[in-house]
């Protein structure tokens, strides 16, 4: 299931530059922990 979703979503293109920026910020906020002490 993951492979199917990944294959489909990896081909998506967002042509609106403002939306691209907002998506990057949103995804980063979810994927990158705010508490960097856990990394060290």
C-alpha positions in Angstrom: 0.0 0.0 0.0 2.8 2.5 0.9 4.5 1.9 -2.4 1.4 2.6 -4.4 0.7 5.8 -2.5 4.3 6.9 -2.8 4.4 6.2 -6.5 1.2 8.2 -7.0 2.1 11.2 -4.8 5.7 11.5 -5.9 4.5 12.5 -9.4 2.4 15.4 -8.1 3.4 18.9 -9.1 2.4 22.1 -7.4 2.9 24.9 -9.8 1.8 27.8 -7.5 5.0 29.0 -5.8 3.2 30.4 -2.7 1.4 27.1 -2.2 4.7 25.3 -2.6 6.3 27.4 0.1 3.3 26.9 2.4 3.4 23.1 1.9 7.1 22.9 2.6 6.6 24.8 5.8 3.7 22.7 6.9 5.4 19.4 6.1 8.6 20.5 7.8 6.7 21.5 11.0 5.3 17.9 11.1 8.4 16.0 10.1 11.1 17.9 12.0 10.9 17.8 15.8 10.7 21.1 17.5 12.7 19.8 20.5 16.2 19.2 19.0 17.5 17.9 22.3 16.2 14.5 21.3 18.5 14.3 18.3 21.8 14.9 20.3 
